[in-house]
Amino acid sequence: MTTVTGVEGEEREDYTRAESSQIRQRSIRLLGSLLRPLRTRVALTIVVVVVSTVLQVVGPALIAFGIDTGLPRLEKHDWGPLGLAVAGYLAAGIAGAVLISWYTVLTARISQAILIDLRKRVFLHTQRLSLEFHESYTSGRIIARQTSDLDSIRELLDEGINQLIQGGLYMLFIAGALFSIDFWSGVVLFGSLVPLAMLVRWFQVRSQRAFRATRTTSARLIVQFVETMTGIRAVKAFRKEKRNETEFARLTEDYREANLKTIRLFGVLDPGLVLIGNVALGIVLLVGGLRVVNGGLEIGVLLAALLYTRSFFAPAQDMAMFYNSYQSAAAALEKISGVLEERPSVPDPTRPIDLWKASGSLSFAGVEFAYTADRVILPRFDLEIPAGQTIALVGSTGAGKSTLAKLISRFYDPSDGVVELDGVDLRKLHPKDLRRAIVMVTQEAYLFSGSVADNVALGKPEASIDEIVAAAKAVGAHEFIMGLPNGYDTDVNKRGGRVSAGQRQLISFARAFLADPVVLILDEATASLDIPSERLVQEGLTTLLADRTAIIIAHRLSTVAIADRVLVMEHGIIVEDGSPRDLIAGTGRFSKLHAAWRDSLV
């Protein structure tokens, strides 16, 4: 089963130590798999940044050489040392600038390659996951994974990594250079690392939870916005604007508070870094100045030591900003890796069985289904549906009709027992054969952006326009399609907003009929049609359901008239099974339903 609870758990702000360790390991594995194909490019980038950093660090040492060696030699009219120092300084600056430019391009290419790979993985993986995952994981959270979370990772790769590598190497090389030109100035700098480390550790401990809270509140904000806009018709119909305004204001306030907490942390970190840097610089100046007066230190070396000390703390602020990006990206990577760790509850078979030509017979043997152990939807039952038979599933809402249809379509697997098509367990059937043999049309009738012809051809992408038109005529959709501004080339607009609910349903029928399955499932598919449209579709159904197995789920008993057999379900149990005529003539549940429906027409 899909571990949806695991994904939900990642939205929490508190973790046990074991959970945090597992999440970190999972994120590291994902990051490693993204970097592995780019290891050659990464190695080249590291070499470039090391050389460019060395060239940046060598500047103050050359200045010290020019002052302490070059200037005294000028008294003897020897321009060589000073010219060498100036030429070396300029050459190092130019070469360093060129290498930094090259490094920037290299890192940008690496980050874009990682983002493209990760974006594709998230999309393809979530598309492969079973229906159970998508029914439990809100669309807003999926969008957050593809938008704000990936943006956080992009910011880290585009800017944060640069700050870390360049800043870290810069500080390391400066420390080494300072020790090499003046040991005691290096000791002073080394002593400043103690309060610096304490400040950074303080920030690290407190910011980890703060940044995770920021990511969580941001995701909740996106979910609320997406769900409100997606369900805007229900919002308008039930006058929910005021409640949404209150809820959105609360989430916005939570997001603001989470961001304020992180800002307060930086309000301590940034001044603290400046203070430590200034104190260290003052001590180096004091100690070095006394030594210059006593003749123990040359003035050029003191100047270089001051430049190195001042430069040492400049990247520290960038490093703090890196930690900001890192925390945000790490939390995002945790959530993305959680989605990628999900496994389909309906996995593809390891050794699939091909079924090139199916007849359409269905068999349920000892089938039981439960979403959870304490929520049994379909108690154990057996059922045989011969090929070519049209079955009507009737029963009250929640009786298990749609669940039965989802088992036939293999959107879910039974908790126990076997569902077979032509004697082959659906769990062993090749996915392409399963999708070709069994098609379900639901009440939703979702249309994708594009033309009417494109949406009909979804059932058979290689279909010609003549085949598309023939399918539309068969279900009674051709007339209204030709009445659209551009006929079959009319853009249905986002989610089919340009056509009515009934017209969308007719297009979805044409799409299913064009696919020509051996088993066709209509899950309350006529619910959006008015009476004239339903009668028109039923005329098409009578022809198109011939010689194919059909399962029709409908509350409207008028649809049952074309069925060969009726199954009445209550609480997941088939309580009646027979022909429409026999059940109407009886005294059971269906007879009462039919009588009530007939009275409603009077």
C-alpha positions as CSV (number, residue, x, y, z in Angstrom):
1,M,0.0,0.0,0.0
2,T,1.1,3.6,-0.6
3,T,2.6,5.1,2.6
4,V,0.6,8.2,2.5
5,T,0.9,8.7,6.2
6,G,4.6,8.9,5.8
7,V,4.3,11.8,3.4
8,E,1.7,13.5,5.6
9,G,4.2,13.1,8.5
10,E,6.8,15.2,6.7
11,E,4.5,18.2,7.1
12,R,5.1,18.0,10.8
13,E,7.6,20.3,12.5
14,D,8.7,17.8,15.1
15,Y,10.6,14.6,14.4
16,T,12.1,11.8,16.5
17,R,15.9,11.4,16.2
18,A,15.4,8.2,14.2
19,E,12.9,9.8,11.8
20,S,15.3,12.8,11.3
21,S,18.2,10.5,10.5
22,Q,16.1,8.5,8.0
23,I,14.9,11.6,6.3
24,R,18.4,13.0,6.0
25,Q,19.7,9.7,4.6
26,R,16.9,9.7,2.1
27,S,17.7,13.2,1.0
28,I,21.4,12.5,0.7
29,R,20.7,9.5,-1.5
30,L,18.5,11.6,-3.7
31,L,21.2,14.3,-3.9
32,G,23.8,11.7,-4.7
33,S,21.8,10.3,-7.5
34,L,21.3,13.7,-9.0
35,L,25.1,14.6,-8.8
36,R,26.4,11.2,-10.0
37,P,25.9,11.9,-13.8
38,L,27.6,15.3,-13.4
39,R,30.7,14.2,-11.4
40,T,33.1,15.1,-14.2
41,R,31.6,18.6,-14.6
42,V,31.6,19.0,-10.8
43,A,35.3,18.0,-10.5
44,L,36.2,20.6,-13.2
45,T,34.2,23.2,-11.3
46,I,36.0,22.4,-8.0
47,V,39.4,22.9,-9.7
48,V,38.4,26.2,-11.2
49,V,37.1,27.6,-7.9
50,V,40.2,26.5,-6.0
51,V,42.5,28.2,-8.5
52,S,40.4,31.4,-8.7
53,T,40.2,31.6,-4.9
54,V,44.0,31.2,-4.6
55,L,44.4,34.1,-7.1
56,Q,42.1,36.3,-5.0
57,V,43.9,35.5,-1.8
58,V,47.4,36.3,-3.1
59,G,46.7,40.0,-3.5
60,P,47.5,41.3,0.0
61,A,50.7,39.2,0.1
62,L,51.8,40.9,-3.1
63,I,51.0,44.3,-1.6
64,A,53.1,43.5,1.4
65,F,56.0,42.4,-0.9
66,G,55.7,45.6,-2.9
67,I,55.7,47.8,0.2
68,D,58.4,46.1,2.2
69,T,60.7,45.0,-0.6
70,G,59.7,47.1,-3.7
71,L,59.6,50.6,-2.1
72,P,63.1,50.3,-0.4
73,R,64.6,49.1,-3.6
74,L,63.3,52.3,-5.4
75,E,65.9,54.2,-3.5
76,K,68.5,52.3,-5.5
77,H,66.4,53.0,-8.7
78,D,65.5,49.3,-8.9
79,W,61.9,49.1,-10.2
80,G,62.0,45.3,-10.5
81,P,60.4,44.2,-7.2
82,L,57.7,46.9,-7.3
83,G,56.9,46.2,-10.9
84,L,56.8,42.5,-10.2
85,A,54.4,43.1,-7.3
86,V,52.1,45.3,-9.4
87,A,52.2,43.0,-12.5
88,G,51.5,40.0,-10.3
89,Y,48.7,41.8,-8.5
90,L,47.1,42.8,-11.9
91,A,47.6,39.4,-13.4
92,A,46.1,37.6,-10.4
93,G,43.1,39.9,-10.5
94,I,42.4,39.4,-14.2
95,A,42.9,35.7,-14.1
96,G,40.8,35.4,-11.0
97,A,38.0,37.4,-12.6
98,V,38.1,35.2,-15.7
99,L,38.0,32.0,-13.6
100,I,35.1,33.3,-11.5
101,S,33.2,34.0,-14.7
102,W,33.9,30.5,-15.9
103,Y,33.0,29.1,-12.5
104,T,29.7,30.9,-12.5
105,V,28.8,29.5,-15.9
106,L,29.8,26.0,-14.8
107,T,27.8,26.1,-11.6
108,A,24.7,27.4,-13.5
109,R,24.9,24.5,-15.9
110,I,25.2,22.0,-13.1
111,S,22.3,23.5,-11.2
112,Q,20.0,23.6,-14.3
113,A,20.9,20.0,-15.1
114,I,20.0,19.0,-11.5
115,L,16.7,20.9,-11.6
116,I,15.6,19.5,-14.9
117,D,16.4,16.0,-13.7
118,L,14.5,16.5,-10.4
119,R,11.5,18.2,-12.0
120,K,11.1,15.3,-14.4
121,R,11.5,12.8,-11.7
122,V,8.8,14.4,-9.6
123,F,6.3,14.7,-12.5
124,L,6.9,11.2,-13.9
125,H,6.9,9.6,-10.5
126,T,3.7,11.2,-9.2
127,Q,2.1,10.3,-12.5
128,R,3.0,6.6,-12.0
129,L,1.7,6.5,-8.4
130,S,-1.6,4.8,-7.8
131,L,-4.9,6.4,-7.5
132,E,-4.8,5.9,-3.7
133,F,-1.9,8.3,-3.4
134,H,-3.6,11.1,-5.4
135,E,-6.8,10.7,-3.5
136,S,-4.9,11.2,-0.2
137,Y,-2.3,13.8,-1.2
138,T,-3.8,17.1,-2.0
139,S,-3.2,18.8,-5.4
140,G,-1.9,21.9,-3.6
141,R,0.9,20.0,-1.9
142,I,1.9,18.4,-5.2
143,I,2.0,21.9,-6.8
144,A,4.1,23.0,-3.9
145,R,6.6,20.3,-4.6
146,Q,7.0,21.4,-8.2
147,T,7.0,25.1,-7.5
148,S,8.1,26.6,-4.1
149,D,10.2,23.5,-3.1
150,L,12.0,23.4,-6.4
151,D,12.5,27.1,-6.3
152,S,14.2,26.8,-2.9
153,I,16.6,24.1,-4.3
154,R,17.3,26.4,-7.3
155,E,18.2,29.3,-5.0
156,L,20.6,27.0,-3.2
157,L,22.2,25.7,-6.3
158,D,22.4,29.1,-8.1
159,E,23.6,31.2,-5.2
160,G,24.0,29.2,-1.9
161,I,26.5,26.7,-3.2
162,N,28.6,29.6,-4.7
163,Q,28.6,31.3,-1.3
164,L,29.6,28.1,0.5
165,I,32.4,27.0,-1.7
166,Q,33.9,30.4,-2.5
167,G,33.4,31.7,1.0
168,G,34.7,28.5,2.7
169,L,37.7,28.2,0.5
170,Y,38.4,32.0,0.8
171,M,38.3,31.9,4.6
172,L,40.5,28.8,4.6
173,F,43.1,30.2,2.2
174,I,43.1,33.6,4.0
175,A,43.8,31.9,7.3
176,G,46.7,29.9,5.7
177,A,48.1,33.0,4.1
178,L,47.9,35.0,7.3
179,F,49.7,32.4,9.3
180,S,52.4,32.3,6.6
181,I,53.1,36.0,6.6
182,D,52.7,36.6,10.4
183,F,52.1,33.9,12.9
184,W,50.8,36.1,15.7
185,S,48.2,37.8,13.6
186,G,47.1,34.3,12.6
187,V,46.8,33.4,16.3
188,V,44.6,36.4,16.9
189,L,42.4,35.4,13.9
190,F,42.3,31.8,15.2
191,G,41.2,33.1,18.6
192,S,38.3,34.9,17.0
193,L,37.0,31.6,15.6
194,V,35.8,30.6,19.1
195,P,33.1,33.3,19.5
196,L,32.4,33.0,15.7
197,A,31.8,29.2,16.1
198,M,29.6,29.7,19.1
199,L,27.5,32.3,17.3
200,V,27.1,30.1,14.2
201,R,26.2,27.1,16.3
202,W,23.6,29.2,18.2
203,F,22.1,30.2,14.9
204,Q,22.2,26.7,13.5
205,V,20.3,25.2,16.4
206,R,17.5,27.8,16.4
207,S,17.2,28.3,12.7
208,Q,16.6,24.6,11.7
209,R,13.1,24.5,13.2
210,A,12.4,28.1,12.1
211,F,13.2,27.4,8.4
212,R,11.2,24.2,8.5
213,A,8.2,26.0,9.9
214,T,8.6,28.6,7.1
215,R,8.4,25.8,4.5
216,T,5.4,24.2,6.2
217,T,3.4,27.4,6.5
218,S,4.3,28.3,2.9
219,A,3.0,24.9,1.7
220,R,-0.2,25.3,3.6
221,L,-0.7,28.7,2.1
222,I,-0.3,27.4,-1.4
223,V,-2.7,24.5,-0.7
224,Q,-5.4,26.8,0.6
225,F,-5.0,29.1,-2.5
226,V,-5.0,26.3,-5.0
227,E,-8.0,24.5,-3.5
228,T,-10.0,27.7,-3.2
229,M,-9.3,28.6,-6.9
230,T,-9.9,25.0,-8.1
231,G,-13.2,24.9,-6.2
232,I,-14.3,28.5,-7.0
233,R,-17.7,27.4,-8.2
234,A,-18.5,25.7,-4.8
235,V,-17.1,28.8,-3.1
236,K,-19.4,31.1,-5.0
237,A,-22.4,28.7,-4.7
238,F,-22.1,28.4,-0.9
239,R,-21.0,32.0,-0.2
240,K,-17.8,30.7,1.3
241,E,-15.7,33.8,0.5
242,K,-15.8,35.2,4.1
243,R,-14.8,31.9,5.7
244,N,-12.0,31.5,3.1
245,E,-10.9,35.1,3.8
246,T,-10.6,34.3,7.5
247,E,-8.8,31.0,6.9
248,F,-6.4,32.6,4.4
249,A,-5.7,35.5,6.7
250,R,-4.8,33.0,9.5
251,L,-2.5,31.1,7.2
252,T,-0.9,34.3,6.0
253,E,-0.4,35.4,9.6
254,D,1.3,32.0,10.4
255,Y,3.6,32.5,7.4
256,R,4.4,36.0,8.5
257,E,5.2,34.9,12.1
258,A,7.4,32.0,10.8
259,N,9.3,34.5,8.6
260,L,9.7,37.0,11.5
261,K,11.3,34.3,13.6
262,T,13.9,33.7,11.0
263,I,14.5,37.4,10.5
264,R,15.0,37.9,14.3
265,L,17.7,35.2,14.2
266,F,19.5,37.1,11.4
267,G,19.0,40.3,13.5
268,V,21.4,38.7,16.0
269,L,23.7,36.8,13.6
270,D,24.6,39.7,11.2
271,P,25.6,42.3,13.9
272,G,27.4,39.5,15.8
273,L,29.5,38.7,12.8
274,V,30.4,42.4,12.3
275,L,31.2,42.8,15.9
276,I,33.5,39.8,16.1
277,G,35.2,40.9,12.8
278,N,35.8,44.4,14.1
279,V,37.2,43.3,17.4
280,A,39.6,40.9,15.7
281,L,40.7,43.6,13.3
282,G,41.3,46.0,16.2
283,I,43.4,43.4,18.1
284,V,45.5,42.7,15.0
285,L,46.0,46.4,14.6
286,L,46.9,46.9,18.2
287,V,49.3,44.0,18.5
288,G,50.8,44.5,15.1
289,G,51.2,48.3,15.6
290,L,53.2,47.7,18.8
291,R,55.4,45.2,17.0
292,V,56.0,47.7,14.2
293,V,57.0,50.3,16.7
294,N,59.4,47.8,18.3
295,G,60.8,46.8,14.9
296,G,59.4,43.2,15.2
297,L,57.0,43.6,12.2
298,E,57.3,45.3,8.9
299,I,54.6,47.8,7.9
300,G,53.7,46.0,4.7
301,V,53.1,42.8,6.5
302,L,50.9,44.6,9.0
303,L,48.9,46.1,6.2
304,A,48.5,42.7,4.6
305,A,47.5,41.2,7.9
306,L,44.8,43.8,8.4
307,L,43.5,43.2,4.8
308,Y,43.4,39.5,5.4
309,T,41.6,39.9,8.7
310,R,39.1,42.2,7.3
311,S,38.5,40.0,4.2
312,F,38.2,36.9,6.4
313,F,34.9,38.0,8.0
314,A,33.3,39.2,4.8
315,P,32.4,35.7,3.5
316,A,31.1,34.8,7.0
317,Q,28.0,36.9,6.3
318,D,27.6,35.1,2.9
319,M,28.0,31.8,4.7
320,A,25.1,32.8,7.0
321,M,23.0,33.5,4.0
322,F,24.0,30.1,2.6
323,Y,22.7,28.6,5.7
324,N,19.4,30.3,5.1
325,S,19.2,28.9,1.6
326,Y,20.5,25.5,2.8
327,Q,17.9,25.1,5.5
328,S,15.1,26.1,3.1
329,A,16.4,23.8,0.4
330,A,17.1,20.9,2.8
331,A,13.4,21.0,4.1
332,A,12.3,21.1,0.4
333,L,14.5,18.2,-0.5
334,E,13.1,16.2,2.4
335,K,9.6,16.6,1.1
336,I,10.5,15.9,-2.5
337,S,12.5,12.9,-1.5
338,G,9.5,11.7,0.5
339,V,7.3,11.9,-2.6
340,L,9.9,10.0,-4.7
341,E,10.1,7.3,-2.0
342,E,6.4,6.6,-2.4
343,R,5.7,3.3,-4.1
344,P,2.5,2.5,-6.1
345,S,0.0,0.4,-4.1
346,V,-0.9,-1.1,-7.5
347,P,2.6,-2.0,-8.9
348,D,3.2,-3.2,-12.4
349,P,3.9,-7.0,-12.6
350,T,7.5,-8.1,-12.7
351,R,6.7,-10.8,-15.3
352,P,3.6,-9.5,-17.1
353,I,1.4,-11.8,-19.1
354,D,0.4,-10.5,-22.6
355,L,-3.3,-10.7,-23.6
356,W,-3.4,-9.4,-27.1
357,K,-7.0,-10.4,-27.8
358,A,-9.4,-10.4,-24.9
359,S,-13.0,-11.5,-25.0
360,G,-14.1,-9.6,-21.8
361,S,-15.1,-12.2,-19.3
362,L,-14.6,-11.1,-15.7
363,S,-14.2,-13.2,-12.6
364,F,-14.1,-12.3,-8.9
365,A,-12.9,-15.2,-6.7
366,G,-12.9,-14.7,-2.9
367,V,-12.5,-11.0,-3.3
368,E,-12.4,-8.7,-0.3
369,F,-11.4,-5.0,-0.3
370,A,-10.6,-2.6,2.6
371,Y,-8.9,0.8,2.5
372,T,-7.7,0.2,6.0
373,A,-7.9,-2.9,8.2
374,D,-10.8,-1.6,10.2
375,R,-12.7,-0.2,7.1
376,V,-13.9,-3.1,5.0
377,I,-15.8,-1.8,1.9
378,L,-16.4,-5.1,0.1
379,P,-16.7,-8.2,2.2
380,R,-15.6,-11.5,0.6
381,F,-17.6,-12.4,-2.5
382,D,-17.5,-14.4,-5.8
383,L,-18.9,-13.1,-9.1
384,E,-18.8,-14.2,-12.7
385,I,-19.5,-11.8,-15.6
386,P,-19.6,-13.5,-19.0
387,A,-18.0,-11.8,-22.0
388,G,-20.4,-9.5,-23.8
389,Q,-22.8,-9.1,-20.9
390,T,-24.1,-5.7,-19.9
391,I,-24.3,-5.4,-16.1
392,A,-26.1,-2.6,-14.2
393,L,-24.8,-1.9,-10.7
394,V,-27.6,-0.4,-8.5
395,G,-27.6,0.6,-4.9
396,S,-27.5,3.5,-2.5
397,T,-24.6,5.9,-2.2
398,G,-21.7,4.2,-0.5
399,A,-22.9,0.7,-1.3
400,G,-19.5,-0.1,-3.0
401,K,-20.5,0.2,-6.6
402,S,-17.6,2.5,-7.6
403,T,-15.1,0.5,-5.5
404,L,-16.1,-2.6,-7.5
405,A,-15.6,-0.7,-10.7
406,K,-12.1,0.5,-9.5
407,L,-11.1,-3.1,-8.8
408,I,-12.1,-4.0,-12.4
409,S,-10.0,-1.1,-13.8
410,R,-7.2,-2.0,-11.4
411,F,-7.1,1.4,-9.8
412,Y,-6.9,-0.7,-6.6
413,D,-6.0,-4.3,-5.9
414,P,-8.2,-6.4,-3.7
415,S,-7.1,-6.9,-0.2
416,D,-7.7,-10.6,-0.7
417,G,-8.8,-12.8,-3.5
418,V,-8.4,-12.5,-7.3
419,V,-10.0,-10.4,-10.1
420,E,-9.4,-12.0,-13.5
421,L,-9.9,-10.9,-17.1
422,D,-10.3,-14.0,-19.4
423,G,-8.8,-16.1,-16.7
424,V,-5.7,-13.9,-16.1
425,D,-5.2,-12.2,-12.7
426,L,-5.2,-8.4,-13.3
427,R,-2.1,-8.1,-11.1
428,K,-0.2,-10.2,-13.7
429,L,-1.6,-8.7,-16.8
430,H,0.6,-6.4,-18.9
431,P,-0.3,-2.7,-18.2
432,K,-0.7,-1.9,-21.9
433,D,-3.1,-4.8,-22.4
434,L,-5.0,-3.9,-19.3
435,R,-5.5,-0.3,-20.3
436,R,-6.4,-1.3,-23.8
437,A,-8.9,-3.9,-22.7
438,I,-10.7,-2.0,-19.9
439,V,-11.8,1.7,-20.0
440,M,-13.7,3.6,-17.4
441,V,-15.8,6.7,-18.0
442,T,-16.5,8.7,-14.8
443,Q,-18.9,11.4,-13.9
444,E,-16.0,14.0,-13.8
445,A,-15.5,13.9,-17.6
446,Y,-12.2,15.7,-17.4
447,L,-11.1,17.5,-20.6
448,F,-7.5,18.7,-21.2
449,S,-6.5,21.9,-22.8
450,G,-6.6,21.5,-26.6
451,S,-9.1,20.9,-29.4
452,V,-12.2,18.7,-29.2
453,A,-10.5,16.3,-31.7
454,D,-7.4,16.1,-29.4
455,N,-9.6,15.2,-26.4
456,V,-11.5,12.5,-28.3
457,A,-8.3,11.1,-29.7
458,L,-7.0,10.6,-26.2
459,G,-8.6,7.2,-26.4
460,K,-6.6,6.4,-29.5
461,P,-3.8,9.0,-30.2
462,E,-3.1,7.6,-33.7
463,A,-6.8,7.9,-34.8
464,S,-7.7,9.7,-38.0
465,I,-10.2,12.6,-38.1
466,D,-12.7,10.2,-39.8
467,E,-12.4,7.8,-36.8
468,I,-12.8,10.7,-34.4
469,V,-16.0,11.9,-36.2
470,A,-17.4,8.4,-36.3
471,A,-16.9,8.0,-32.6
472,A,-18.6,11.3,-31.9
473,K,-21.5,10.4,-34.1
474,A,-21.9,7.1,-32.4
475,V,-22.6,8.7,-29.0
476,G,-24.6,11.7,-30.4
477,A,-21.8,14.3,-29.9
478,H,-21.2,15.2,-33.5
479,E,-24.1,17.7,-33.8
480,F,-23.1,19.9,-30.9
481,I,-19.4,19.7,-31.9
482,M,-20.2,21.0,-35.4
483,G,-22.1,23.8,-33.7
484,L,-18.9,25.0,-31.9
485,P,-17.0,28.0,-33.4
486,N,-14.4,25.8,-35.1
487,G,-16.0,22.4,-35.0
488,Y,-13.6,19.6,-34.0
489,D,-10.7,22.2,-34.0
490,T,-12.4,24.3,-31.2
491,D,-10.2,24.7,-28.2
492,V,-12.2,23.4,-25.2
493,N,-10.3,25.8,-22.9
494,K,-8.9,24.9,-19.5
495,R,-10.6,21.9,-18.1
496,G,-13.3,22.0,-20.7
497,G,-14.7,25.4,-19.6
498,R,-15.9,26.3,-23.1
499,V,-18.4,23.4,-23.2
500,S,-21.3,22.4,-20.8
501,A,-21.1,19.5,-18.4
502,G,-23.3,17.4,-20.6
503,Q,-21.2,18.1,-23.6
504,R,-18.0,17.3,-21.7
505,Q,-19.5,13.9,-20.9
506,L,-20.4,13.2,-24.5
507,I,-16.8,14.0,-25.5
508,S,-15.6,11.6,-22.9
509,F,-18.0,8.9,-24.2
510,A,-16.6,9.4,-27.7
511,R,-13.1,9.2,-26.3
512,A,-13.9,5.9,-24.6
513,F,-15.7,4.4,-27.6
514,L,-12.8,5.3,-29.9
515,A,-10.5,3.3,-27.6
516,D,-12.7,0.3,-28.4
517,P,-12.2,-1.6,-25.1
518,V,-13.6,-5.1,-24.5
519,V,-14.8,-4.0,-21.1
520,L,-16.4,-0.6,-20.7
521,I,-17.3,0.9,-17.3
522,L,-19.6,3.8,-17.0
523,D,-19.4,5.1,-13.4
524,E,-22.5,7.3,-13.1
525,A,-21.4,8.7,-16.4
526,T,-24.8,9.9,-17.4
527,A,-25.3,12.0,-14.3
528,S,-24.4,15.2,-16.0
529,L,-26.7,14.7,-19.0
530,D,-30.2,16.1,-19.3
531,I,-33.0,13.7,-20.3
532,P,-32.9,14.3,-24.1
533,S,-29.1,14.0,-24.1
534,E,-29.3,10.8,-22.0
535,R,-31.7,9.3,-24.4
536,L,-29.5,10.2,-27.3
537,V,-26.5,8.6,-25.6
538,Q,-28.5,5.5,-24.7
539,E,-29.2,5.1,-28.4
540,G,-25.5,5.1,-29.1
541,L,-24.8,2.8,-26.1
542,T,-27.2,0.2,-27.5
543,T,-25.1,-0.1,-30.6
544,L,-21.7,0.4,-29.0
545,L,-22.1,-1.9,-26.1
546,A,-23.0,-4.8,-28.4
547,D,-20.4,-7.6,-28.3
548,R,-18.6,-6.0,-25.4
549,T,-18.7,-6.4,-21.6
550,A,-20.2,-3.4,-19.9
551,I,-20.6,-2.3,-16.3
552,I,-23.0,0.6,-15.8
553,I,-23.2,2.3,-12.5
554,A,-26.1,4.7,-12.4
555,H,-28.7,6.2,-10.0
556,R,-31.0,6.8,-12.9
557,L,-32.9,3.6,-13.4
558,S,-33.6,4.5,-17.0
559,T,-30.1,3.4,-17.9
560,V,-30.8,-0.1,-16.5
561,A,-33.2,-0.7,-19.4
562,I,-30.3,-1.6,-21.7
563,A,-28.7,-4.0,-19.2
564,D,-28.8,-7.8,-19.5
565,R,-28.3,-8.2,-15.8
566,V,-28.7,-6.1,-12.6
567,L,-26.6,-6.4,-9.5
568,V,-28.1,-4.7,-6.4
569,M,-25.5,-3.8,-3.8
570,E,-25.9,-2.7,-0.2
571,H,-23.0,-2.2,2.3
572,G,-20.6,-3.8,-0.2
573,I,-22.7,-7.0,-0.5
574,I,-24.6,-8.1,-3.7
575,V,-28.1,-8.6,-2.3
576,E,-29.9,-9.2,-5.7
577,D,-28.7,-10.6,-9.0
578,G,-31.0,-11.1,-12.0
579,S,-32.4,-9.7,-15.2
580,P,-34.2,-6.3,-15.0
581,R,-37.5,-7.9,-15.8
582,D,-37.2,-10.6,-13.2
583,L,-36.1,-8.2,-10.4
584,I,-38.9,-5.7,-11.3
585,A,-41.4,-8.5,-11.1
586,G,-40.1,-9.6,-7.6
587,T,-40.5,-8.0,-4.2
588,G,-36.9,-7.2,-3.5
589,R,-34.9,-4.1,-3.2
590,F,-34.7,-3.3,-6.9
591,S,-38.4,-3.7,-7.4
592,K,-39.0,-1.1,-4.7
593,L,-36.4,1.2,-6.3
594,H,-38.0,0.8,-9.7
595,A,-41.5,1.5,-8.3
596,A,-40.3,4.7,-6.6
597,W,-38.5,5.9,-9.7
598,R,-41.6,5.2,-11.9
599,D,-43.8,7.1,-9.5
600,S,-41.4,10.1,-9.6
601,L,-42.1,10.3,-13.4
602,V,-45.8,10.7,-13.0
